[in-house]
């Protein structure tokens, strides 16, 4: 969330509705646990393990699917003034070839 804030700000300045996913599986540089009110830092793991890569990609897929499902069930912004154009959804990221 912190690393990509400039990236998200630029997209929103161009008229995009932006959702930012915070990865809580230990692969983000840092995450903020809102329940414990603490910052968690990256856990170093053996990323040569292809099963670990597969597991991480499955987590990313599930996270993205949840966002898209949410957008489809809530197709307007919080003010209910603007309806999203669900034919023009963009997904952007970094790492894992995003």
GIVEN-V759209 format. One record per helix or strand. SS is the DSSP state (helix for helix, strand for strand). FROM is the first residue (numbers start at 1). TO is the last residue. If there is no record, write none. Layout:
BEGIN
ss-><SS:SS>
from-><FROM:FROM>
to-><TO:TO>
END
This chain:
BEGIN
ss-><helix:strand:strand:helix:strand:strand>
from-><5:30:38:50:76:83>
to-><13:33:41:73:76:83>
END
